[in-house]
Amino acid sequence: MKNKYLRMLVIFFLLVVVNELFRPWVYVNDRSSGKRPAGYYIIGHKPEIKPSSEMNMMFGMKDEEVKYDVKYDYLALNLQRASILALFLGVLLYFGPRNMAFRLLATVPLMFFVYFLYLLKMVAIR
């Protein structure tokens, strides 16, 4: 019984470590509030800014002189953190005590997990 909880805790810990090591980045510019996903990179390494012609096309800008930068996407990072926590709580409640009330209660964090995944998808296509 305790071995099962230990395995769940190790998997949760590994998910958190991977989530914190590979962070989402976004491209931003100084003229608008638009953001474009830049991908996931290991912490401490920034993605390279593409040539200005490609960045202008990505942001739908004319041939203007615009300054671009890359930043952490804290919204996506926090949604990932929340979804990992909701998944862990849901799995812990579902596979925990053999009580039907706990299994029904497990649907709440699992529904939040699905909702957070949906929000992550919406953040990615914004």
Secondary structure, 3 states (H helix, E strand, C coil): CHHHHHHHHHHHHHHHHHHHHEEEEEEEECCCCCEEEEEEEECCCCCCCCCHHHHHHHHCCCCCCCCEEEEECHHHHHHHHHHHHHHHHHHHHHHCCCCHHHHHHCHHHHHHHHHHHHHHHHHHCC
